[in-house]
């Protein structure tokens, strides 16, 4: 599969004038701002409540574990039934669950175990939404505009990262963390309202009659499609896993960096996360108008740059420098998501798309889980700077394969052999 620079950038701007896509995009902007605000509030609440990084790790694991446990089922259900109905149900349910947290806090009934349970339930709902969202995009967007649509949709997460943490940091000073979660619950309900007015072109294969093929067979079909040696989906699966591995623990590491090294507390944490979000936003906007020919090679180059930036982060103790480095770091690593998702959407039949996206998501979440366990432990043993140095080495791993391929291709040139095109 090849990607090229769009001759007419208005093709991507045309999506913003499409009623269905703009409603989906607007709903996600609102939802992502609230979700990132809640992420800051939740981590900060736990840290102030227990003063232990290990409890923050538990929250991170609880946010990651349900999609891994139930992801195999989510993909089958999304391929069988209406994605619009599922997305609305998920938003309403997790909105109400989030709003229970401030209610219990006000009644002085909120405890850490109960908070863990609510986080697990909210994450169970959220694990359904991601695959549903990206399997629904081809139902409202033409195939030639999928990369632009995926890139623009990813900007909602970056806008959330940009605005949510700053708002969360300010509200943490002026208000209590559970009050911020009330706002988050309202944003989920607002997202559900946006979804009500969107028209989806649901495939004919959706419906209860799809149950007859057998759930076990459908699950195997999804996994086989991703890991088949005849497919080109294994590289994006591995890149998504590495992306999760290094980005999963970022919020925890940035909080520790802000508190222990920079001495800036919650506001410094919000600034660092927002700088990361600015970089990701610029990267997504870039992909909305520029389509690289070798998508996986482009991702490998971005990871290599992020690796070098991580090594630099591990050697500085200045907030302005850290903000700049994290902005570029976010831009470099965020290339993987829209490029991988577009590759999947082009190569996967509609009847399998949700299952395949769920398998890819499970790889990403496995990476997050491993990173949440691995890097905070490293932070306790070797310090926060040591963690970023090791993270940089991990991000440089894909470049080893690229270096080997470059040497082989250089040797072919010197020996006069022709080179095949390598578009992935």
C-alpha positions as CSV (number, residue, x, y, z in Angstrom):
1,X,0.0,0.0,0.0
2,X,1.4,3.4,-1.0
3,X,0.6,6.9,0.4
4,X,1.3,10.1,-1.4
5,X,1.0,13.8,-0.7
6,X,-2.5,15.0,-1.4
7,X,-2.5,17.2,-4.5
8,X,-5.4,19.2,-3.1
9,X,-5.4,19.8,0.7
10,X,-9.0,20.8,0.4
11,X,-9.8,17.0,0.2
12,X,-9.1,16.8,3.9
13,X,-10.8,20.1,4.6
14,X,-13.8,18.8,2.7
15,X,-14.3,16.3,5.5
16,X,-14.8,19.1,8.0
17,X,-17.8,20.2,5.8
18,X,-19.3,16.7,5.9
19,X,-22.2,16.7,8.4
20,X,-21.7,13.2,9.7
21,X,-17.9,13.4,10.1
22,X,-18.0,16.8,11.6
23,X,-20.5,15.6,14.2
24,X,-18.4,12.6,15.0
25,X,-15.3,14.8,15.2
26,X,-17.1,17.4,17.4
27,X,-18.4,14.8,19.8
28,X,-14.9,13.3,20.2
29,X,-13.4,16.7,20.9
30,X,-15.8,17.2,23.8
31,X,-15.3,13.7,25.1
32,X,-11.5,13.7,24.8
33,X,-11.2,17.0,26.7
34,X,-13.2,15.6,29.5
35,X,-11.4,12.2,29.5
36,X,-7.9,13.9,29.7
37,X,-9.2,16.2,32.4
38,X,-10.4,13.1,34.3
39,X,-7.0,11.4,33.8
40,X,-5.2,14.2,35.5
41,X,-7.8,14.4,38.3
42,X,-7.7,10.6,38.8
43,X,-4.0,10.2,39.0
44,X,-3.6,13.3,41.2
45,X,-6.4,12.2,43.5
46,X,-4.8,8.8,44.0
47,X,-1.3,10.3,44.6
48,X,-2.6,12.8,47.2
49,X,-4.7,10.1,48.8
50,X,-1.9,7.5,49.3
51,X,1.4,9.3,48.3
52,X,2.5,6.1,46.6
53,X,3.4,5.8,42.9
54,X,2.5,2.1,43.1
55,X,-1.2,3.0,43.6
56,X,-1.1,5.1,40.5
57,X,0.3,2.1,38.7
58,X,-2.7,0.1,39.9
59,X,-5.1,2.7,38.4
60,X,-3.2,2.6,35.1
61,X,-3.4,-1.2,35.1
62,X,-7.1,-1.2,35.9
63,X,-7.6,1.2,33.0
64,X,-5.8,-1.2,30.6
65,X,-6.8,-4.6,31.8
66,X,-10.5,-4.8,30.9
67,X,-10.0,-4.3,27.1
68,X,-7.3,-7.1,27.2
69,X,-9.7,-9.4,29.1
70,X,-12.8,-8.7,27.0
71,X,-11.4,-7.4,23.7
72,X,-11.8,-10.7,21.9
73,X,-15.6,-10.5,22.7
74,X,-15.9,-6.8,21.8
75,X,-14.7,-7.2,18.3
76,X,-17.2,-10.0,17.6
77,X,-20.1,-7.9,19.0
78,X,-19.1,-4.8,17.0
79,X,-19.0,-6.9,13.8
80,X,-22.4,-8.3,14.5
81,X,-24.4,-5.3,15.7
82,X,-25.0,-1.6,15.1
83,X,-21.8,0.4,15.9
84,X,-23.8,3.5,16.4
85,X,-26.1,1.9,19.0
86,X,-23.1,0.4,20.8
87,X,-21.2,3.7,20.9
88,X,-24.2,5.6,22.3
89,X,-24.7,3.0,24.9
90,X,-21.0,3.0,25.9
91,X,-20.9,6.8,26.2
92,X,-24.1,7.0,28.4
93,X,-22.9,4.2,30.6
94,X,-19.4,5.4,31.3
95,X,-20.7,9.0,31.7
96,X,-23.0,7.8,34.5
97,X,-20.3,5.7,36.1
98,X,-17.8,8.6,36.1
99,X,-20.5,10.9,37.7
100,X,-20.9,8.3,40.5
101,X,-17.3,9.2,41.7
102,X,-18.1,12.8,42.8
103,X,-21.4,11.7,44.3
104,X,-19.7,9.1,46.5
105,X,-17.0,11.7,47.4
106,X,-19.6,14.2,48.5
107,X,-21.3,11.6,50.6
108,X,-17.9,10.6,52.1
109,X,-18.3,7.1,50.8
110,X,-15.5,7.0,48.3
111,X,-12.7,4.6,49.2
112,X,-9.7,3.5,47.3
113,X,-11.0,-0.1,46.6
114,X,-14.3,1.4,45.4
115,X,-12.5,3.8,43.2
116,X,-10.5,0.9,41.7
117,X,-13.8,-0.9,41.0
118,X,-15.3,2.1,39.2
119,X,-12.1,2.6,37.2
120,X,-12.3,-1.0,36.1
121,X,-16.0,-0.6,35.1
122,X,-15.4,2.6,33.2
123,X,-12.4,1.1,31.4
124,X,-14.5,-1.9,30.4
125,X,-16.9,0.5,28.6
126,X,-14.1,2.5,27.1
127,X,-12.4,-0.6,25.7
128,X,-15.4,-1.0,23.4
129,X,-15.4,2.5,22.1
130,X,-12.0,2.8,20.4
131,X,-12.5,-0.1,18.0
132,X,-16.1,0.9,17.4
133,X,-15.0,4.5,16.5
134,X,-12.4,3.5,14.0
135,X,-14.4,0.7,12.4
136,X,-17.3,3.2,12.0
137,X,-15.2,5.8,10.2
138,X,-15.3,3.8,6.9
139,X,-19.1,3.8,7.2
140,X,-19.2,7.6,6.8
141,X,-16.0,8.5,4.9
142,X,-14.9,7.6,1.4
143,X,-12.0,5.2,1.1
144,X,-9.6,7.7,-0.5
145,X,-10.0,10.1,2.5
146,X,-9.5,7.5,5.2
147,X,-6.0,8.6,6.2
148,X,-7.1,12.2,6.5
149,X,-10.1,11.2,8.5
150,X,-8.0,9.0,10.9
151,X,-5.5,11.8,11.3
152,X,-8.2,14.4,12.0
153,X,-9.9,12.0,14.4
154,X,-6.6,11.6,16.2
155,X,-6.5,15.4,16.7
156,X,-9.4,15.0,19.1
157,X,-7.1,13.1,21.4
158,X,-4.4,15.7,21.1
159,X,-6.8,18.6,21.6
160,X,-7.9,16.7,24.8
161,X,-4.3,16.3,25.8
162,X,-3.7,20.0,25.2
163,X,-6.7,21.5,27.0
164,X,-7.7,18.7,29.5
165,X,-4.4,18.6,31.6
166,X,-4.2,22.5,31.7
167,X,-7.8,22.7,32.8
168,X,-7.3,19.8,35.1
169,X,-4.2,21.4,36.7
170,X,-6.1,24.7,37.3
171,X,-9.2,23.0,38.7
172,X,-6.9,20.9,41.0
173,X,-5.9,24.1,42.6
174,X,-9.3,25.8,42.6
175,X,-11.5,22.7,43.1
176,X,-11.3,19.0,44.2
177,X,-10.4,16.2,41.8
178,X,-13.8,14.5,42.1
179,X,-15.5,17.7,40.9
180,X,-13.4,17.4,37.7
181,X,-14.7,13.9,37.2
182,X,-18.3,15.3,37.3
183,X,-17.3,17.5,34.3
184,X,-15.9,14.4,32.6
185,X,-19.1,12.5,33.0
186,X,-21.1,15.3,31.4
187,X,-18.7,15.3,28.4
188,X,-19.4,11.6,27.8
189,X,-23.2,12.3,27.8
190,X,-22.6,15.2,25.4
191,X,-20.7,12.8,23.0
192,X,-23.7,10.5,23.0
193,X,-25.9,13.3,21.9
194,X,-23.6,14.1,19.0
195,X,-23.8,10.4,17.9
196,X,-27.6,10.5,17.8
197,X,-27.6,12.8,14.8
198,X,-25.0,10.8,12.7
199,X,-26.1,8.6,9.8
200,X,-23.9,5.5,9.4
201,X,-23.9,3.2,6.4
202,X,-24.1,0.0,8.4
203,X,-22.9,-3.1,6.3
204,X,-25.5,-5.7,5.5
205,X,-23.5,-8.3,7.4
206,X,-24.4,-6.6,10.7
207,X,-27.2,-8.1,12.7
208,X,-28.2,-11.0,15.0
209,X,-28.1,-13.5,12.2
210,X,-24.4,-13.3,12.2
211,X,-24.3,-15.3,15.5
212,X,-24.8,-18.5,13.4
213,X,-21.2,-18.6,12.3
214,X,-20.1,-19.3,15.9
215,X,-18.3,-16.9,18.3
216,X,-15.2,-19.0,18.6
217,X,-14.8,-19.3,14.8
218,X,-15.2,-15.5,14.5
219,X,-12.6,-14.8,17.1
220,X,-10.1,-17.1,15.4
221,X,-10.8,-15.5,12.1
222,X,-9.9,-12.1,13.4
223,X,-6.6,-13.3,15.0
224,X,-5.7,-15.3,11.9
225,X,-6.2,-12.3,9.7
226,X,-3.7,-10.2,11.7
227,X,-1.1,-12.9,12.2
228,X,-1.3,-14.7,8.9
229,X,2.2,-14.8,7.2
230,X,0.5,-13.7,3.9
231,X,-0.7,-10.4,5.4
232,X,1.2,-7.1,6.1
233,X,-0.5,-6.4,9.4
234,X,2.2,-7.8,11.7
235,X,4.5,-4.7,11.4
236,X,1.8,-2.3,12.4
237,X,0.8,-4.6,15.3
238,X,4.3,-4.6,16.6
239,X,4.6,-0.8,16.2
240,X,1.3,-0.3,18.1
241,X,2.6,-2.6,20.9
242,X,5.8,-0.5,21.1
243,X,3.8,2.7,21.0
244,X,1.7,1.5,24.0
245,X,4.9,0.4,25.8
246,X,6.5,3.8,25.8
247,X,3.3,6.0,26.0
248,X,1.4,4.1,28.6
249,X,3.5,5.1,31.6
250,X,4.1,8.7,30.3
251,X,1.5,10.3,32.6
252,X,3.1,8.7,35.7
253,X,6.6,9.5,34.6
254,X,5.7,13.1,33.9
255,X,4.0,13.5,37.3
256,X,7.1,12.2,39.0
257,X,9.4,14.3,36.8
258,X,7.3,17.4,37.6
259,X,7.2,16.7,41.4
260,X,10.7,15.3,42.1
261,X,13.0,16.9,39.5
262,X,11.3,20.1,38.4
263,X,9.5,20.9,41.6
264,X,6.4,22.2,39.8
265,X,3.6,20.0,41.1
266,X,0.3,19.6,39.4
267,X,0.6,22.7,37.1
268,X,4.0,21.5,35.8
269,X,2.5,18.0,35.2
270,X,-0.3,19.6,33.2
271,X,2.2,21.7,31.2
272,X,4.3,18.7,30.3
273,X,1.4,16.6,29.2
274,X,0.0,19.5,27.2
275,X,3.4,19.9,25.4
276,X,3.2,16.2,24.5
277,X,-0.3,16.8,23.2
278,X,0.8,19.8,21.1
279,X,3.4,17.7,19.3
280,X,0.8,15.0,18.6
281,X,-1.7,17.5,17.3
282,X,0.8,19.0,14.8
283,X,1.8,15.5,13.7
284,X,-1.9,14.5,13.1
285,X,-2.5,17.8,11.1
286,X,0.5,17.0,9.0
287,X,-0.8,13.6,8.1
288,X,-4.2,15.1,7.2
289,X,-2.6,16.7,4.2
290,X,0.5,14.6,3.6
291,X,0.4,10.8,2.9
292,X,3.9,9.2,3.0
293,X,4.5,6.4,0.5
294,X,6.3,4.0,2.9
295,X,4.0,4.3,5.9
296,X,5.8,1.8,8.2
297,X,9.2,3.2,7.2
298,X,7.9,6.6,8.1
299,X,6.8,5.3,11.5
300,X,10.1,3.6,12.1
301,X,11.9,6.9,11.4
302,X,9.6,8.7,13.9
303,X,10.3,6.2,16.6
304,X,14.1,6.6,16.0
305,X,13.7,10.4,16.4
306,X,11.6,9.9,19.6
307,X,14.4,7.6,20.9
308,X,17.0,10.3,20.5
309,X,14.7,12.8,22.2
310,X,14.1,10.4,25.1
311,X,17.9,10.2,25.6
312,X,18.0,14.0,25.7
313,X,15.1,14.1,28.2
314,X,17.1,11.8,30.4
315,X,19.9,14.3,30.7
316,X,18.2,17.7,31.3
317,X,16.4,19.2,34.3
318,X,14.9,22.3,32.8
319,X,11.1,22.8,32.4
320,X,11.4,24.9,29.1
321,X,13.7,22.3,27.6
322,X,11.6,19.4,28.7
323,X,8.5,21.1,27.2
324,X,10.2,21.5,23.9
325,X,11.6,18.0,23.9
326,X,8.2,16.4,24.8
327,X,6.5,18.4,22.0
328,X,8.8,16.9,19.4
329,X,8.6,13.5,21.2
330,X,4.8,13.5,20.9
331,X,4.9,14.4,17.2
332,X,7.4,11.6,16.4
333,X,5.6,8.7,18.1
334,X,2.1,9.7,17.2
335,X,2.6,8.9,13.5
336,X,1.9,5.2,14.1
337,X,-1.8,5.4,14.9
338,X,-3.4,7.0,11.9
339,X,-1.0,5.3,9.4
340,X,-1.6,1.8,11.0
341,X,-5.3,2.3,11.2
342,X,-5.6,3.4,7.6
343,X,-3.5,0.4,6.5
344,X,-5.9,-1.9,8.4
345,X,-9.0,-0.2,7.0
346,X,-7.8,-0.6,3.4
347,X,-6.7,-4.2,3.8
348,X,-9.6,-5.6,5.9
349,X,-13.0,-6.7,4.7
350,X,-15.8,-4.7,6.4
351,X,-17.2,-7.8,8.1
352,X,-13.9,-8.3,9.9
353,X,-12.8,-4.8,10.5
354,X,-13.9,-4.4,14.2
355,X,-12.3,-7.8,15.1
356,X,-9.0,-6.9,13.4
357,X,-9.0,-3.4,15.0
358,X,-9.6,-5.1,18.4
359,X,-6.7,-7.4,17.9
360,X,-4.5,-4.4,17.1
361,X,-5.9,-2.6,20.1
362,X,-5.0,-5.6,22.3
363,X,-1.4,-5.4,21.1
364,X,-1.4,-1.7,22.0
365,X,-2.9,-2.3,25.4
366,X,-0.5,-5.2,26.1
367,X,2.3,-2.7,25.4
368,X,0.7,-0.2,27.8
369,X,0.4,-2.8,30.6
370,X,4.0,-3.8,30.2
371,X,5.1,-0.2,30.2
372,X,3.1,0.6,33.3
373,X,4.7,-2.2,35.2
374,X,8.2,-1.8,33.8
375,X,9.0,1.9,33.7
376,X,7.7,3.0,37.2
377,X,9.7,0.2,38.7
378,X,12.8,1.5,36.8
379,X,12.0,5.0,38.1
380,X,12.2,3.7,41.7
381,X,15.5,2.0,41.1
382,X,17.3,4.2,38.7
383,X,15.5,7.5,38.9
384,X,13.2,9.3,36.4
385,X,16.1,10.2,34.1
386,X,17.3,6.6,34.0
387,X,13.8,5.5,32.9
388,X,13.8,8.0,30.0
389,X,17.3,6.8,28.9
390,X,16.1,3.2,28.8
391,X,12.9,4.3,27.0
392,X,15.1,5.9,24.3
393,X,17.0,2.7,23.7
394,X,13.6,0.8,23.3
395,X,12.4,3.4,20.7
396,X,15.7,3.0,18.8
397,X,15.1,-0.8,18.3
398,X,13.1,-0.5,15.0
399,X,15.9,1.5,13.5
400,X,18.2,-1.6,13.8
401,X,16.1,-3.4,11.2
402,X,16.0,-0.2,9.1
403,X,19.8,0.1,9.3
404,X,20.2,-3.5,8.1
405,X,17.8,-3.0,5.2
406,X,19.7,0.2,4.3
407,X,23.0,-1.6,4.2
408,X,21.6,-4.3,2.1
409,X,20.1,-1.9,-0.4
410,X,23.3,0.1,-0.5
411,X,25.2,-3.1,-1.3
412,X,22.7,-3.8,-4.1
413,X,23.3,-0.4,-5.6
414,X,27.1,-0.9,-5.6
415,X,26.7,-4.3,-7.2
416,X,24.4,-2.9,-9.9
417,X,21.3,-4.8,-9.0
418,X,17.9,-3.3,-9.4
419,X,15.8,-2.6,-6.4
420,X,12.1,-3.5,-5.9
421,X,9.7,-0.9,-4.6
422,X,9.1,-1.3,-0.9
423,X,5.7,0.2,-0.2
424,X,3.9,-0.9,2.9
